[in-house]
Amino acid sequence: MAKLRVLVKRRKAIRNIRKITRTMELIATAKFKKAMDRASKAAVYTRKIAELAADLSANATNVSHPLLEKRQVVKNSLLLVLCSNRGLCGGYNTAILREANEAITRSRQEGAVFHLELSGKRAIEYYRFRGVDAEHRYTHFEDRATFEQTEELANRYIADYSAGKIDRVEVAYMKFLNAARQAAVVETLLPLSVPAGPAAARTTSVEYEFLPSAKNILEELLPVSFKARLFKCFLDAAVSEQIGRRVAMKAATENAGDIIRLLSQQYNRARQAQITKEIAEVIGGAEALK
């Protein structure tokens, strides 16, 4: 009887866990759809403004801008790591931290002074445990980062890069490719680079007339392009996090169902054995009375 009680309690507990994981899966699915809509809309804007900035920069050959200036020697390198505030999202944070550690190793091998900034409690706890100091820590972005929030970071990065305080700005995050594929990457956002492919091809066939001047236009356009790219990184990270959580919770729900079926089989066998034993005892007692 004691074994049956244990099986009943375990099955009840796992059923409760399955309800929780199923609910978390549904919540992650709803958040994923909203985050994907934001990321998809921002992707079109970010791509177009990057192409326009590349075209104008290529045509304005006699104009230079600090954000386009690539330093020959990187003396100060900044890495922003985007992780989640909560767990239960599979290997999402692990993959990002792996790429971030490789970027840190490369920067140290170059002999550059390394500046680390962290977004998300998982990244903060990880590097605190490893004894790595971070200059800035952020926990307020969550999965609905606003452009105004990321613009504060972008303005500081632009000012520091233009002043020569930093020579490179990199972001480690989970890049959203499609609903079935995401990739942990480290992207260099500063200096701004001219994208390869169709955008680069157009720069040779399109000529622009700059009014009032190419310098004034680039001074307005290039910072906006950088801010859009940084904001897109946060949006991609939010989408990928919800995908990772949805997949993890779906797997947990399915595993809970398998365990419940196994416990039900064990309970039925134990109950059947107990009933058989009781019947045998009744028959044995009846025979003894004859």
C-alpha positions in Angstrom: 0.0 0.0 0.0 2.9 2.4 0.8 4.3 2.0 -2.7 0.9 2.8 -4.2 0.6 6.0 -2.2 4.1 7.0 -3.4 3.2 6.4 -7.0 -0.1 8.4 -6.7 1.7 11.4 -5.1 4.4 11.4 -7.7 1.9 11.2 -10.5 -0.2 14.0 -9.0 3.0 16.2 -8.6 4.1 15.6 -12.2 0.6 16.4 -13.5 0.8 19.7 -11.7 4.2 20.4 -13.2 2.8 19.5 -16.7 0.1 22.1 -16.2 2.7 24.8 -15.3 5.0 23.9 -18.3 2.1 23.8 -20.6 1.0 27.3 -19.4 4.5 28.6 -19.8 4.6 27.2 -23.3 1.4 29.0 -24.3 2.7 32.3 -22.7 6.0 32.0 -24.6 4.1 31.4 -27.8 2.0 34.5 -27.4 5.0 36.6 -26.5 7.0 35.1 -29.5 4.3 36.2 -32.0 4.3 39.8 -30.7 8.1 39.9 -30.5 8.4 38.5 -34.1 6.0 41.1 -35.4 8.2 43.9 -33.9 11.4 42.3 -35.2 10.1 41.8 -38.7 8.9 45.4 -39.0 12.2 46.7 -37.7 14.2 44.4 -40.0 12.9 46.1 -43.1 13.6 49.5 -41.7 17.1 48.5 -40.5 18.0 46.9 -43.8 16.9 49.8 -45.9 18.6 52.5 -43.8 21.8 50.4 -43.8 21.7 50.1 -47.6 21.0 53.9 -47.9 23.9 54.7 -45.6 26.2 52.4 -47.6 25.2 53.9 -50.9 25.7 57.5 -49.7 29.0 56.7 -47.9 30.3 55.1 -51.1 29.2 58.0 -53.3 30.5 60.7 -50.9 34.1 59.7 -51.4 35.5 63.1 -50.3 33.7 63.1 -47.0 34.7 61.1 -43.9 32.8 60.4 -40.7 34.0 59.1 -37.3 31.6 56.2 -37.3 33.1 54.9 -40.6 36.7 55.2 -39.5 38.2 51.8 -38.9 41.1 51.9 -36.4 44.2 50.1 -37.6 45.1 49.2 -34.0 42.3 48.3 -31.6 43.4 49.6 -28.2 40.0 49.6 -26.5 37.3 47.1 -27.3 33.7 47.0 -26.0 31.5 44.0 -25.9 27.8 44.1 -25.0 26.3 40.7 -24.1 22.5 40.3 -24.4 21.1 37.4 -22.3 17.8 36.8 -20.5 16.7 37.7 -17.0 15.0 34.3 -16.5 16.0 30.8 -17.2 13.9 27.8 -18.6 14.8 28.7 -22.2 17.0 25.8 -23.1 20.5 26.5 -24.4 19.7 30.1 -25.3 22.0 31.8 -22.7 24.7 29.1 -22.9 25.2 29.6 -26.6 25.5 33.4 -26.3 27.9 33.2 -23.4 30.1 30.7 -25.4 30.4 33.2 -28.3 31.0 36.1 -25.8 33.9 34.2 -24.2 35.5 33.5 -27.5 35.2 37.3 -28.3 36.8 38.1 -25.0 39.6 35.7 -25.6 40.3 37.3 -29.1 40.3 40.8 -27.7 42.8 39.8 -25.0 45.0 38.1 -27.5 45.0 41.4 -29.5 46.3 43.2 -26.4 43.3 45.5 -26.3 41.8 47.0 -23.2 38.6 45.1 -22.8 35.3 46.7 -21.7 32.4 44.5 -20.8 28.7 45.4 -20.5 26.0 42.9 -19.6 22.3 42.9 -20.2 20.2 40.2 -18.4 20.5 38.6 -15.0 21.9 35.3 -16.5 24.9 37.1 -18.0 25.5 39.1 -14.8 25.4 36.0 -12.6 27.6 34.1 -14.9 30.4 36.6 -15.1 30.1 37.5 -11.4 30.7 33.8 -10.7 33.7 33.8 -13.0 35.1 36.9 -11.4 35.0 39.0 -14.6 34.2 42.7 -13.9 31.6 44.4 -16.0 31.5 48.2 -16.4 27.7 48.4 -16.8 24.9 46.0 -16.0 21.3 46.2 -17.3 18.2 44.2 -16.2 15.4 46.5 -17.4 15.3 45.6 -21.1 13.3 42.3 -20.6 11.6 41.1 -23.8 10.1 44.5 -24.9 13.0 46.8 -25.2 12.0 50.2 -26.5 13.9 52.3 -29.0 14.3 55.1 -26.4 16.0 52.6 -24.0 18.5 51.4 -26.5 19.1 54.9 -27.8 20.6 55.9 -24.5 23.3 53.2 -25.0 23.8 54.1 -28.7 24.4 57.7 -27.9 27.1 56.8 -25.4 28.7 54.4 -27.7 28.7 57.0 -30.5 30.2 59.6 -28.3 32.9 57.3 -26.9 33.8 56.0 -30.4 33.9 59.5 -31.9 36.1 60.7 -29.0 38.5 57.8 -29.5 37.7 56.2 -26.1 36.8 52.9 -27.7 37.9 51.5 -31.0 35.4 48.8 -31.5 31.8 48.0 -30.4 30.6 44.4 -30.5 27.3 42.8 -29.5 26.9 39.1 -28.5 23.3 38.0 -28.9 21.1 35.4 -30.5 20.4 36.4 -34.1 16.9 35.6 -35.3 17.0 34.0 -38.8 13.5 32.4 -38.9 11.1 30.6 -36.6 13.1 27.4 -36.9 16.6 28.8 -36.8 18.5 31.2 -34.6 22.3 31.6 -34.3 24.4 33.0 -31.4 26.7 35.6 -33.0 29.1 38.4 -32.1 28.5 41.3 -34.5 30.7 44.4 -34.9 28.5 47.4 -34.9 31.2 50.1 -34.8 32.9 51.0 -37.0 30.0 50.9 -39.5 30.8 48.7 -42.4 29.5 48.8 -46.0 27.4 45.6 -46.4 28.4 43.2 -49.1 26.1 41.9 -51.8 23.2 43.7 -53.5 23.7 46.9 -51.5 27.4 47.1 -52.5 26.5 46.5 -56.1 24.1 49.4 -56.2 26.8 51.8 -55.0 28.5 51.6 -58.4 25.3 52.3 -60.4 23.5 55.0 -58.4 24.7 58.6 -58.2 23.5 61.1 -55.7 23.3 64.8 -55.5 23.7 66.0 -51.9 21.7 69.0 -50.6 22.7 70.8 -48.5 25.9 68.8 -48.3 27.1 65.2 -48.1 28.7 65.9 -44.7 25.4 67.2 -43.1 23.4 64.2 -44.5 25.9 61.6 -43.3 26.1 63.2 -39.8 22.3 62.7 -39.5 22.0 59.4 -41.3 24.9 57.3 -39.9 24.0 57.7 -36.2 20.4 56.7 -37.0 21.7 53.7 -38.9 23.8 52.6 -35.9 20.9 53.1 -33.5 18.6 51.0 -35.7 21.1 48.2 -35.8 21.6 48.2 -32.1 17.8 48.2 -31.5 17.4 45.3 -34.0 19.9 43.3 -31.9 17.6 43.7 -28.8 14.5 42.7 -30.8 16.2 39.6 -32.2 17.3 38.6 -28.7 13.7 39.0 -27.5 12.3 36.8 -30.3 15.0 34.1 -29.9 14.5 34.0 -26.1 10.8 33.3 -26.5 11.5 30.6 -29.1 14.0 29.0 -26.8 11.5 29.1 -23.9 8.7 27.7 -26.0 10.7 24.8 -27.3 12.1 24.0 -23.8 8.6 24.1 -22.2 7.1 22.0 -25.0 9.8 19.4 -24.4 9.2 19.5 -20.6 5.5 19.1 -21.1 6.0 16.1 -23.4 8.5 14.5 -21.0 6.0 15.0 -18.1 3.4 13.2 -20.2 5.8 10.3 -20.7 6.6 10.0 -17.0 2.9 10.1 -16.1 2.2 7.2 -18.5 5.1 5.3 -17.0 3.9 5.9 -13.4 0.3 4.9 -14.4 1.6 1.6 -15.8 3.6 1.0 -12.6 0.6 1.9 -10.5 -1.7 -0.4 -12.4 0.8 -3.3 -12.1 1.3 -2.7 -8.4 -2.5 -2.4 -7.9 -3.1 -5.6 -9.9 -0.4 -7.4 -7.8 -2.0 -6.2 -4.6 -5.5 -7.3 -5.7 -4.1 -10.7 -6.7 -2.4 -11.0 -3.3 -5.6 -10.1 -1.5 -7.7 -12.6 -3.5 -5.1 -15.3 -2.8 -5.3 -14.5 0.9 -9.1 -14.7 0.9 -9.0 -18.1 -0.9 -6.3 -19.4 1.4 -8.4 -18.3 4.5 -11.5 -20.0 3.0 -9.6 -23.2 2.5 -8.3 -23.1 6.0 -11.9 -23.0 7.4 -12.9 -26.1 5.6 
